[in-house]
Amino acid sequence: MKQLGELRNQYPTLKLIAHSDTDDEKIIKKLWKLGFSKYVLIGNDMKKAIDGVVNGG
């Protein structure tokens, strides 16, 4: 969270979308306080698809 806060301070107009495989209200609230307006919950199928693209599989 500290690094995300620093990134938001350095680039205040940068649009960021947070993503996670953890649906935790505490984390989401912290992200909103940092200025994130979007949050994507990634399930196991999406993680496999991303890994496939990244790793060429």
C-alpha positions as a Markdown table, in Angstrom:
| # | Residue | x | y | z |
|---|---|---|---|---|
| 1 | Met | 0.0 | 0.0 | 0.0 |
| 2 | Lys | 2.9 | 2.4 | 0.7 |
| 3 | Gln | 4.2 | 2.0 | -2.8 |
| 4 | Leu | 0.8 | 2.6 | -4.3 |
| 5 | Gly | 0.4 | 5.8 | -2.2 |
| 6 | Glu | 3.8 | 7.0 | -3.4 |
| 7 | Leu | 2.8 | 6.3 | -7.0 |
| 8 | Arg | -0.4 | 8.2 | -6.7 |
| 9 | Asn | 1.5 | 11.1 | -5.2 |
| 10 | Gln | 4.1 | 11.2 | -8.0 |
| 11 | Tyr | 1.5 | 10.8 | -10.8 |
| 12 | Pro | -1.8 | 12.2 | -9.5 |
| 13 | Thr | -3.5 | 12.1 | -12.9 |
| 14 | Leu | -2.6 | 8.5 | -13.6 |
| 15 | Lys | -5.6 | 6.3 | -13.8 |
| 16 | Leu | -5.1 | 2.9 | -12.1 |
| 17 | Ile | -7.3 | -0.1 | -11.7 |
| 18 | Ala | -6.5 | -2.4 | -8.7 |
| 19 | His | -6.9 | -6.1 | -9.0 |
| 20 | Ser | -6.7 | -8.9 | -6.6 |
| 21 | Asp | -7.8 | -12.5 | -5.9 |
| 22 | Thr | -8.7 | -11.5 | -2.3 |
| 23 | Asp | -12.1 | -9.9 | -1.7 |
| 24 | Asp | -11.3 | -8.1 | 1.5 |
| 25 | Glu | -13.2 | -5.0 | 2.5 |
| 26 | Lys | -10.2 | -3.5 | 4.4 |
| 27 | Ile | -8.0 | -3.6 | 1.3 |
| 28 | Ile | -10.7 | -2.2 | -0.9 |
| 29 | Lys | -11.3 | 0.7 | 1.5 |
| 30 | Lys | -7.5 | 1.4 | 1.6 |
| 31 | Leu | -7.4 | 1.5 | -2.2 |
| 32 | Trp | -10.3 | 3.9 | -2.4 |
| 33 | Lys | -8.6 | 6.2 | 0.1 |
| 34 | Leu | -5.5 | 6.2 | -2.2 |
| 35 | Gly | -7.8 | 7.4 | -5.1 |
| 36 | Phe | -8.5 | 4.2 | -6.9 |
| 37 | Ser | -12.0 | 4.2 | -8.4 |
| 38 | Lys | -12.1 | 0.7 | -9.9 |
| 39 | Tyr | -11.4 | -2.7 | -8.4 |
| 40 | Val | -11.4 | -6.0 | -10.3 |
| 41 | Leu | -11.7 | -9.3 | -8.4 |
| 42 | Ile | -9.8 | -11.9 | -10.3 |
| 43 | Gly | -10.8 | -15.5 | -10.0 |
| 44 | Asn | -8.8 | -18.6 | -10.6 |
| 45 | Asp | -9.8 | -18.9 | -14.2 |
| 46 | Met | -8.6 | -15.4 | -15.0 |
| 47 | Lys | -5.3 | -16.0 | -13.2 |
| 48 | Lys | -4.7 | -19.1 | -15.4 |
| 49 | Ala | -5.5 | -17.1 | -18.5 |
| 50 | Ile | -3.1 | -14.3 | -17.5 |
| 51 | Asp | -0.4 | -16.8 | -16.6 |
| 52 | Gly | -0.9 | -18.4 | -20.0 |
| 53 | Val | -0.5 | -15.2 | -21.9 |
| 54 | Val | 2.5 | -14.1 | -19.8 |
| 55 | Asn | 4.2 | -17.4 | -20.0 |
| 56 | Gly | 3.3 | -18.2 | -23.6 |
| 57 | Gly | 1.1 | -21.2 | -22.7 |
